[in-house]
Amino acid sequence: MRRRLRSGRWVAAEACAAGPAVSTAFVDIDWAGRPVRIEHQWLNADRIDAPLIVFLHEGLGSLSMWRDFPQRLCDASDCRGLVYSRPGYGRSTPRAASEAWDLDFMHRQAHEVLPALLKALGVDVAVHRPWLFGHSDGGSIALLYAARFAQHLRGAIVLAPHILVEEVSITSIRQARSAYLETDLRQRLARHHADPDSAFYGWNDIWLHPPFRHWSIEGEICAIQCPLLAVQGLDDEYGTLEQVRGIARRVPQTRLLELPNCGHSPHKDQPERVIAEAAAFIQSVG
C-alpha cells in the first residue's frame, strides 16, 4: 500500500476512490478443512488458448482495488486474467475477529489457498501453466509459489515484493495503524472490503508482531527456476532496493526494473511503463 500526506494527514492512495464497479463471481474452496468463499473475476475469458495471468494483491488490497490495471495488462500482452481477493479481503470470507495470522501467513496463501483456488476453478496448471503478477505481499506470495511449484509456472512478475523485513517497512506500517485509528482510512477501505477490520488488522497485526521482524524468504527463493521480472520504485516507503536486488543475487535469471519517481505501487505510479515492460517480458518468454 502507498501513502500520501495531504494537509498533514495520512491517506491510503488506493482507498481514495471507489473505482469502477466490477462484476465478480464466487467459488468455494477447502482451505485445510475449512470452507472459504473466494471473490474472483475472469478477464478475456473467451481467449481460451491465451496465457493466463493470476493477479495477487497487496497487504491491504482486493479485487476491486486493482481497478482497470489487470484488464489493461491482459489486453497489452494478449492474455487472459484471473483476479481474486484472498480470504479476509474484499468480498471473500472475512477473517474471524479472534483469528490472528501467524508468521507463515504468506506461505499458506502460496502453498494452500492459491493451489486450491486454481483447482476449484478448473485451471490445470500441469497443462496450462499460468503467470503470476504480484504486488507487495502478493509479490512475496508469488515468489513462494514459484519456489514450491516451479514446474507449474510460466513465470512471475513481482512489484515491490518483500523477501525480508526492514525498518522502513515497520515505520510505514505503524503510520498506517495510526491513520486507521485517527483518520477516515477505515471508511475508505470499506469501499473495497466487506469487513475492513478483517483486512486491516489481519495484515497490520502480524507485520507489527515482534517475532515477525525475523521473517525472511531469502533462502527459499533460491529454488525459483522460472523467468522472473522484479520491479521496485526508488521512492518506495515500504522497502529499499535490497528487496529486489536480493532476489537478483539469489535467482540469476531475474530481470530488474528500478523506477525513479515511483513509490510502493509501480502499477499506479507508472502504469504505462509497467504495462509495457511486463507485456514485453511475457511475450519474450513466449
C-alpha positions, 0 to 999 in steps of 0.5 A: 500500500502507498501513502500520501500526506495531504494537509498533514494527514495520512491517506491510503492512495488506493482507498481514495476512490471507489473505482469502477464497479466490477462484476465478480463471481464466487467459488468455494474452496477447502482451505485445510478443512475449512470452507472459504468463499473466494471473490474472483473475476475472469478477464478475456475469458473467451481467449481460451488458448491465451496465457493466463495471468493470476493477479495477487494483491497487496497487504491491504488490497482486493479485487476491486482495488486493482481497478482497470490495471489487470484488464489493461495488462491482459489486453497489452500482452494478449492474455487472459486474467484471473483476479481474486481477493484472498480470504479476509479481503474484499468480498471473500470470507472475512477473517474471524475477529479472534483469528490472528495470522501467524508468521507463515501467513504468506506461505499458506496463501502460496502453498494452500489457498492459491493451489486450491483456488486454481483447482476449484476453478478448473485451471490445470496448471500441469497443462496450462501453466499460468503467470503470476503478477504480484504486488507487495505481499502478493509479490512475496506470495508469488515468489513462494509459489514459484519456489514450491511449484516451479514446474507449474509456472510460466513465470512471475512478475513481482512489484515491490515484493518483500523477501525480508523485513526492514525498518522502513517497512515497520515505520510505514506500517505503524503510520498506517495503524495510526491513520486507521485509528485517527483518520477516515482510512477505515471508511475508505477501505470499506469501499473495497472490503466487506469487513475492513477490520478483517483486512486491516488488522489481519495484515497490520497485526502480524507485520507489527508482531515482534517475532515477525521482524525475523521473517525472511524468504531469502533462502527459499527463493533460491529454488525459483527456476522460472523467468522472473521480472522484479520491479521496485520504485526508488521512492518506495516507503515500504522497502529499499532496493535490497528487496529486489536486488536480493532476489537478483543475487539469489535467482540469476535469471531475474530481470530488474526494473528500478523506477525513479519517481515511483513509490510502493505501487509501480502499477499506479505510479507508472502504469504505462511503463509497467504495462509495457515492460511486463507485456514485453517480458511475457511475450519474450518468454513466449 
